[in-house]
Amino acid sequence: MSDTAAVTWHDPRFDEQIRAALGRVYDPCSLAANNALSLIDMGLVREWRVDEHANVHVTMCVTAPSCLMAPKFLEAARQELRKIEGIGSVEVEVDPTIMWTPDLMTATGKRLDRMRHARARRLGGVRPQQWRETERAAG
């Protein structure tokens, strides 16, 4: 979570529960790449605030402006957050001004990503754009 959250709108009683709830929602592209990373580990969750009525507001970013899966994982985040006892309303939104880069990933996310890349290199010598070689041989 960002350190910029306003203290008057922040309720630390819910921090671990919110982190755990958002940690149960996975980035769909990382799932497709067989490297399941949570919204937290991907660095997509930029901040959350909890007001005096226990209403939660989460600000996220996406990995690309054209992300078609954002509505799906935003709704999944809302559903997980609504399971927290004592939470009022839940608002989850994307801030389009935040540009995601791999630097935003958590240390755990970066470690898991490195492990996936190492595993892929060990498994078969797949190279970037290797498909072009097959295309030329067939042509």
Summary of the structure (lengths in Angstrom):
residues: 139
radius of gyration: 18.2
end to end distance: 51.4
largest distance: 66.2
contacts: 349
relative contact order: 0.16
helix: 47%
strand: 13%
